[in-house]
Amino acid sequence: SSQLFSLFGKEWGGQAIDHVIVETVYACEDMSKARTGALIVFERDNRLNEAMSSGTLVDAYVSSELLKNIFYDKSPLHDGAVIIKEGRLASAGCMLPLSTNANLSRELGMRHRAGIGVSEQSDAVVIIVSEETGGISVAVDGLLKRHLSPDTFEAILRKELLPLEETEDAGLLGRLKRRRGTNNAKENRESSDN
C-alpha cells in the first residue's frame, strides 16, 4: 500500500485516493441495487498495459456517474472491465485473463473469473458487481471476498489502496476527515443530480 503512494507521486496522494474510493463505493452501491454487472480494476505496481490496450482509452476523472454510465447495459463498453490507474479512469471495455483455478465455484460467471484471473496475475485490486445477485465482491491476490456490505467493501478498498500512514490514522481526527470527505462527495453528487 505504501508503495502505491510513492508510485503515484505527489498528485496521487491520500486525498485523491479517498475521492476515488468514495465515488467507486457510491457507484457500486447503486449498481448493486439495480443489479448492473460491473468489473473495476485498480492498477497498483504491476502494469496492466496489455489489458488496457484491449479496451477504449478514456483517461477521465473518476465519478460515480461515469462508472454507472459505462456499465449501463446499453453502453458499448459495459461488458468489459474499467481500469483505474493513478487516480484516473484510464480505460474501459477491457478484456481480462480468466482464472485457470479449477477449484472455483461453478456459480461464478465470466465476470468473477476475469476479476480473479487478473488478481492472480498482478497485484491489482478488483471489484466485481454481480448482474445476477447484485452482490459486491473484491478479488486480491487470487482470493475473492463475496457478498460484502457497503461498509466492509469500503473498508477493504481503504486497506488495500490507501497509504499505510493514512490507514493507520484511525483516531477521531482521521474519522472526522473521512466523514468530511464523504459528506463533500455526497453534496457534490446531490448538486449534480439537481
N, C-alpha and C positions, 0 to 999 in steps of 0.2 A: 504493500500500500504506500509506504513512504517512497519507494522507487517511482511509483506513478506520479507523485507530486514533483519529484525532481525531473522526471522525464518530460512532463508537460510544461515546465518552465514557469516563469512568474505570472503570465497571463492566466494560466490554468491552475489557480490556487483553490483553497478550500471553499471560498465563496462561489466560484464558478461551478465547482463540482456540486455544491449544495443545490444550486439552482437547477442543474440538470437532473439531479436525483428527485427533487420536488416535482418538477414537470413530468418526469417519467412515471412517478408514482401516481400522479393525478390521471395521466393518460391511461395507465394500466388499470386503475380502479374503474374508470368509465368504460374501457373496452371489456373488462371482466363482466360488468353488469349487462352490457349489450351483447355479450358472447361474440366479440370480434377477435379473431385469432391474430396474434402478434408475435414477432420474433425480433428482439432488440439485443444487439451485441455491443458491449463496451470493450473497446480495444485497450489493452494495457501495454506491457513491454513487448510482447510478440506481435509483430506487424501482420496485418490481415490484408495485405495488398492484393493478393490473388482473389480473395472473396470480394473485396471492394470493386475490383475491375470487372467482376461478373455482373455488377449492378449498374445503376444510374448515379452518376456523380450529383450530389445535392449541395454539399458544403453550406449548411444553413444553421442558424441559431436554433437550439432545441427548445421547442414549446410543446405543451400537451396537445394543442390544436393541430400542429403539424404532424405529430405522431399519429393522432387519431385519423387525420385525413389520408395519410399514407396507407394505413391498414384498413380503411373503409373498403368493404368488399367489392365495390365497383371501381376502385383505383387500380390502374395498371401495375402498380408496384406492390400491391397488398400480399402477394404470395411469397415474396422473398423476405430476406432479413434487412433490417436497418443496422448500419454500423455507426456507432458514435466514437469519434476519435478526437482527442484533445478538446473535449467540451463542445464539439460541433457535430451536427448530423452530417456525416461525411458522404454516405452512400446509401441508396435504398434499392430494394428489389434484388438483393444479393443472394447468390446460391452458396450454401454452406455444405461441408462434407458431412455425410450421415455417419452416425456412430456404428462401429462394427461389433459392438458389445452384444454377444448372443444372449446374455442374461437379462436384457431389458424386458420390462413387462410388455406383453403383446398389446395392451391397451394404449400404449404410447404411439402416437401418429408420427407422420413425417416431420412436423414442426418440432416436436420434442426430440426426435432422433437427430435432427440437424443441430439443434441447440446443444445437446450433449456432445455431438461429434466435434463441433468447433471448440468446446471447452476441454475436450480430451487432447486436442492437437495444439492448443495455445493456452495462455493464461487469461483469456477473455472471461468476462462475467456476462452471462447470457440470461435474458428474461424471456419466458415463454408464457403467452396467454392462450389458454385452450379455447378453441372455437366451440367445441362440444359442451364443455362444462363451465367455461368462464374462469376456471382455476388459474391462479398465477403461480408460476414455478421459476426457480432460479437454478442454473447449472454453473458450477465452478469446478474445475479440475475433474471433469467427467462425472461428478456427483450431482444428482438432481434433487432439489428440495421442492416438494409439491404442496399444493393446496394452502398457500401462505395467506395469512391475514394481511391487510394493508400495513399494519404496524410492524409485523415481523418482516414483511417484504422490504419496507423502507430501512429497517434496522440492518438487514443483510447487505443492502446496497451501500449504506453508510460504512459498515465494517469493511467491505471489500474495496470501496472506491475512495474513501476519504483518507487523507494523510494520517499517519498514526497519531500525531500530536493533536489533530482535530478530533479523532475518535475518542481519545483519552480525556478530552475536555468534557466530562460528563457532569460537572458541577452545575450549580444554579446558573452561573453566567452563561455557560455553554448551552443549557436548555433554553434560556431566555433568547439567546442569539438565534438558535434554530427556530424557535417559535416565531420570532420577529420575521425571519426569512420566509417561513411557511406562510405567515399572515400576509406578507407583502406579495408573495406569488399568488395567493388566493385572491387578494384585492385586484391584482393585475388581470387575473382570469375573469373575475366578475365584471370588471370595467370593459374588457374586450368583448364580453358576451352581450353587453348593452348596446 
